[in-house]
Every structure is written in structure tokens, then in C-alpha cells.
């Protein structure tokens, strides 16, 4: 993924820490005041990211995966069978990061 974002490992590490910090502040603000100006869009702007850029990365990853699945039926079956667990984990994480 670093090659798709043209980021170094160190920059991705720093960005991840910043994202976590912003989310923690947002959650505190919501808990105290019931509202927060910090949104996903706000965080992406602070990290100098654009939603469109992230969509392009997602599209590239999906295309690469589909190419892999075209000839690897075992991989396709494994992914298909694990989808229920993946969706359950995503729901439990409320749309956040999961171990998958």
C-alpha cells in the first residue's frame, strides 16, 4: 500500500498515530458536548489526503484482488467462506479497523 500512496513506512506510522489521536479527541468531544466538528473529511484534510485519492487506492486494490481470483479458485472459495466472519467483525468494530 505504501507504493500506492507514495508514502514511506515512517510517514504512514505518523499518519496512523495522528488519526488515532483525532478520533480520540472527537469521541471525547461527542461524549462531553454531544457533537464534534471532527469528521472523516476533516481528518483526511489534516493528513493532506483526499477522499477521491482513497477511492482510487481502493479501486486499485479491488482490481488486483479480482485479477488474483480469476485464476485462483481456492482463494476465491476461502474469501467467500470467510465473508460472514468479516462482516460480523466489521459490524462489531462499528465500521472501524478489523483483524482481517
ZIQUI-V878143 format. One line per field, one symbol per residue. phi: phi as a letter, one per 30 degrees, with the letter a starting at -180 (. if undefined). psi: psi as a letter, one per 20 degrees, with the letter a starting at -180 (. if undefined). burial: b if it has 24 or more other C-alpha atoms within 12 Angstrom, else e. A space follows every 10 residues. Layout:
# ZIQUI-V878143
phi = ???
psi = ???
burial = ???
This chain:
# ZIQUI-V878143
phi = .ddddhcddd dddddddddd dddddedddd ddciaaddbe ddddddchcb dddddddddd ddddddddde ccdddddddd dcdedddddd dddhiddbdd
psi = hhhhikqrhg ghgghggggg gggggghggg hgijrqiorg ggghghjlqq hgghhggggg ggggghghhh inhggggggg higghghghg ghjljaqri.
burial = eeeeeeeeee eeeeeeeebe ebeeeeeeee eeeeeeeeee eebeeeeeee eeeeeeeeee eeeeeeeeee eeeeeeeeee eeeeeeeeee eeeeeeeeee
